[in-house]
Amino acid sequence: MSFGMLIPRHVVSHTLAKFIAIEDLAQAQASDVQTRQAFEDLSVWWESTSAALPNFRLSQDLLSKGNRAEFMTLFKALLSTGFSPGVQVSLDTIAETRKVSRLLANANKAVAAHLGRGGSFAEVVITKLSFDPEKIGAAFEEAPLPGESGFRSGDTPLCIGTSVAVLGTSRTKEDGSPMPLRVHFAWQSGSLLVNARDDDLPSEAMERPQDPLGWWQEDDSKTFTLDVMSLSSALTFNYRGVAMQTKAAWQQASSGIFAMTRGKVAARDALTNGVLCIMCVRDGAPEHSTYLAKTLHLDTPQR
């Protein structure tokens, strides 16, 4: 007698589903007709998949029979994703899931390639970037940039945003635990600024940007490369191959694009309420000067 004949169908869908790994579920369905019928309910697949992807809020329609086969081909990229604390991503349509999965797959390929070339660190994380609503105008102002005629650092406001922690430094705290690398974000004169720190210096205390072609740094500083891509339809926020130096001044993220795809008001709301982003950080300088032209994909998921 098969497993599917021994256990009533409603017991599977309401009780056992959440304890069945998605890989085991696919195998159970393939065993015999009775077992396949017991495990074919949409709720069974949705419970099992949601348990495997706790940071994704999945629409049940993604696991319907019409979408299930394609969703399972996208599942692996979603499964290997890290998240900043408290961050969750809603996936409502298969088209949206396809785009998120593609961006994550590209980021994970960059990680694998970097480690394959001898890199010692690379991490992909989904995070949420938000900025000070009182100074968010700095993201849209067209004032002189550092190095341009008329620029005076003290005259242009700095809109400070989220800092994101990743494990990317060999420094340790007094108790011996690793000191996380923190990537800081800000806006000034319509340009995105970034800073990488492996100490506890707050964003407000960091040096203002001085020269867009270089940076002040200490002798024991380290170089990291940043990619960050937004998951929002309100704006296009896509920066690849941005060099960051620890213990340096704010640095302009010049290798990327910021566009208000739904207008300034929608972009302002998104930046102040929080923009979901995929972020990839790896040690060392960018590999190629043409990195942006080769890897900038503007297939932004609709949300």
Disulfide bonds with the S-S distance in Angstrom:
none
